[in-house]
Amino acid sequence: MTDQKITMKKAKRLALVAHDNKKQTLVEWAKFNRDLLAQHEIYATGTTGEILERTLGVPVTKMKSGPLGGDQQLGAMISEGAIDFLIFFWDPLEPQPHDPDVKALLRMAVVWNIPTACNRSTADFMISSPIMDAAYDRLVPDYEEYLNRKVNQSPPSNDMNEISTE
């Protein structure tokens, strides 16, 4: 499979997400990085977005709450090329009722080669990179071959399931 280049502009579209037990950690991190974050477009799941917008004093585009579909909304935005960067402070010790949605969001980030931080240390390294303040060509597999593959029109016949017309 060949790669295609997708250019991220200087102003990135950042998705910020945090589980309940990690919201305070994300807020503290965001306050420390407020001036840098203010140079980018910020998207967040519901409650996290409300807290960030109030605390940082910058606009945040808010999705639904994670368990109500916000994680899936962000995953869809990643697949459509509308999110460049994901910071998701998740709680590995607390079971989540929407764990399949969380996995799907993280999977979309990998499929579309989106920079992803799942903890403060990684977020610190990523956001302080010189690449953060410049346009960047990220390589994404060209999925055209997959999309254009031949798909069987019907499943193989199984005599037990066939309907007789006699």
URNOR-V591491 format. One record per residue. RES is the residue in three letters. PSI is psi as a letter, one per 40 degrees, with the letter a starting at -180 (999 if undefined). Layout:
BEGIN
res->[RES & RES]
psi->[PSI & PSI]
END
This chain:
BEGIN
res->[MET & THR & ASP & GLN & LYS & ILE & THR & MET & LYS & LYS & ALA & LYS & ARG & LEU & ALA & LEU & VAL & ALA & HIS & ASP & ASN & LYS & LYS & GLN & THR & LEU & VAL & GLU & TRP & ALA & LYS & PHE & ASN & ARG & ASP & LEU & LEU & ALA & GLN & HIS & GLU & ILE & TYR & ALA & THR & GLY & THR & THR & GLY & GLU & ILE & LEU & GLU & ARG & THR & LEU & GLY & VAL & PRO & VAL & THR & LYS & MET & LYS & SER & GLY & PRO & LEU & GLY & GLY & ASP & GLN & GLN & LEU & GLY & ALA & MET & ILE & SER & GLU & GLY & ALA & ILE & ASP & PHE & LEU & ILE & PHE & PHE & TRP & ASP & PRO & LEU & GLU & PRO & GLN & PRO & HIS & ASP & PRO & ASP & VAL & LYS & ALA & LEU & LEU & ARG & MET & ALA & VAL & VAL & TRP & ASN & ILE & PRO & THR & ALA & CYS & ASN & ARG & SER & THR & ALA & ASP & PHE & MET & ILE & SER & SER & PRO & ILE & MET & ASP & ALA & ALA & TYR & ASP & ARG & LEU & VAL & PRO & ASP & TYR & GLU & GLU & TYR & LEU & ASN & ARG & LYS & VAL & ASN & GLN & SER & PRO & PRO & SER & ASN & ASP & MET & ASN & GLU & ILE & SER & THR & GLU]
psi->[h & i & i & i & h & h & h & h & i & d & h & i & h & h & h & h & i & h & i & d & e & e & d & d & d & d & d & d & d & d & d & d & f & d & d & d & d & e & e & i & h & h & i & i & i & c & d & d & d & d & d & d & d & d & d & d & f & i & h & h & h & h & a & i & i & d & e & e & e & d & d & d & d & d & d & d & d & d & d & e & e & e & h & e & h & h & h & g & g & i & h & e & e & h & i & h & d & f & d & d & d & d & d & d & d & d & d & d & d & d & d & e & f & h & h & h & h & e & i & d & d & d & d & d & d & d & d & e & i & d & d & d & f & i & i & h & h & i & h & h & i & h & e & d & d & d & d & e & i & h & h & h & d & i & i & i & i & h & d & d & e & i & h & i & e & 999]
END
